[in-house]
């Protein structure tokens, strides 16, 4: 957990003396006012799961969850909403389950961190004091890449990489296009949220076009030389959507360098591409709170200690979810959940004077290929040589062919994730 400050040590020691041991045996302490305060910034999958797990492990802790949004709109399954297989309402998650668990939810935007004073700054000069801080700020978009993709461009070329109005806008553009038009999906280089997501999107858009605009096609402009389970996706595309999806590698002009949102035109080394619908996904970085607070390193993301998720750059602050660098783990909702569980165990152990449990992580990314077929990408990870590394293929469930069974698993997985991360 790093070197503990004397003030923090004395505070926690006093709390233990006041009755922590009794609480761990199932009895509550007399007054929760003296209990340590854990503040979590960001109430997505990572923040919500961490809060719930802390309440389960250490019900005597005071847990406050800060987020600017009254509800959370889930990015997982949003590609289904894009093509009408799921409603936006089914992706909209309230904070009621968190509050029922005894978590204090505060709808407020965190503007900064005062690590010396152990406070999270809020608009208007107010602040929330904490004993331990967990930050799950998610991502922000790096506008200006490609050239011309500024903050106004998503109004014409939606990224739909943050579920909500952008999802609805892209869905409306699909419905409005005429048969024979082209849908372009531009995938950025580098680390990004949900690496298989663009290829799931291409699959579901092709499925929708096959039924509603059969003479249309999908172009996937990719700035990466390969993508997750490319062999499985490509085989499925050839079988299910012959001639409808074209993946364009960087060497063939896949890296989009410039866009004109007014004319829906994309430019790459292969030339000019004017399309009916352009879904441009910009490069990503951690939320501004992480960048402004000194949690992000030179590469743009937040390095953490692999067994506790304490920041390597800012003592006493933990970072989980998409914003952190977690070795070989992908930036996905299931990975965020796994990190949140480990972080909560580490924070709980620090207050109880216990040992941080060994870290074992897992992730699964379900990708819908049609309304009734999906594939699953599994991963298992452990800490070796102070780094989160992927376990050998023998420790990971073997890849299975896309199937209706995987699609049913995806739906069940999403319901479990909602319960585990939001309590609803």
Phi, psi and omega in degrees: 000357182089179180286126181272129177297149183300318181299317180294318180299314181295321179298316182288323178297319178295322180295317178300315180297332183282350176141019179297319182301319178298318181297322180290340175271007175106358179254143183274152176284161189294321185225124179283348182296330181273355184288147178300154185245119174256125177252133178241125179257118181108112187248047171270206181300317182292307183295317180296316180295318180298318180297314180295320181292324176297319178296324179289315184284321185223077185296349178278345179290147168270126182238123177244133181244120181254133174201144183286342186255136180291330177230162177247132177254119189286127171288316172305134181078000181289336174296329175293320178295328180302325184249018172083013179273349182208148179275156174296329179299324181291344178263352186267119189243125179277174179264007186299320181296323177294317181292325177297332180279001178092014178269134177275114178262128180239116178280093184204149179267121177282126183260345181182173180234133173251091186292329179289317178275355182052060179221147171258123182278142180239165178301149178083003177093356178280171183206160175241123179280149179220158168264322174224141182240133173241129182245125177230071191277358181067212185242165166230162181263140179266085182292153185103349175233120356297167176304133181094346179269076180270189186290344176270342184300324180299344177290340178245326178240079187295141173275326181051032178261001167234111189296146181139226181304325179294323176298315181294323179293314179295321177298318179295321178295322176298314182295330184276344184288150179272158180295139182099353179282170181243136173256125178252135174240120181256121184254127182282161173280158173091185182294141181206161175293135175051073182306325178280353188303317181297330185276328168298316180300315178301320181295311183291325176295318177297321178298318179293317180297320180303326182270332188241331180223069193295343179267004181269171180213170180239128173252124177256103177274114188242128176274004180249149182283341178204169179217164185302131178051045181301323181297319182288315178301313184297317179297320179294319179298317181295325182280318188266327185226059184302125177080000185263333182242127176238120176266129185244115181284163180304320182295338180258012179097022182286337181277111179284127183256336183207150176226154170238101186291334181291327181252004181055051183240137178242146182236136175214184181295343179271355176129204184256135184229103176264126189232168179282319181224130179240115176257099184257116179263113183281163173301160187229160178208169179298156176308155186301329179302318179294316181294316183288337185265002179082020178273342183264139179271185183299332179281357174102342183251177190256110178285139183226162173282130195290339181263345182236341185065021170288139180302140174281350186248337184225109185298139175081005178240131179255146179232127180227164177088201188301333186287338188268159171264110184241055177058234184277357184288140177284167175268091184217164180297319181291324175294320178299319178298314181297319177295320181298320179296317180292318179298315180298320178296321180292317180295316179299316180296325181295325179281328182272355182074022182264188181260136177293127181294157176300145185263120172229129186238158174214163174208154172214133177243115175267133178237116178285131178258340177198185179295340187228017182215143180210163170237160181235138176242110184261152174211141173234144189218151176214167182268121176222132181056043177061031179213144177279116183240152178283137178289165182297154180306332181295336181271357185249138176307136182294142179298138180242153181298147176306141184200169174293330178297319177297324179295319177294321177299320181299317179296316179294322177300316182297319179296320177295318180298318178300316181292317183287332186254341183228352179073017179224000000 
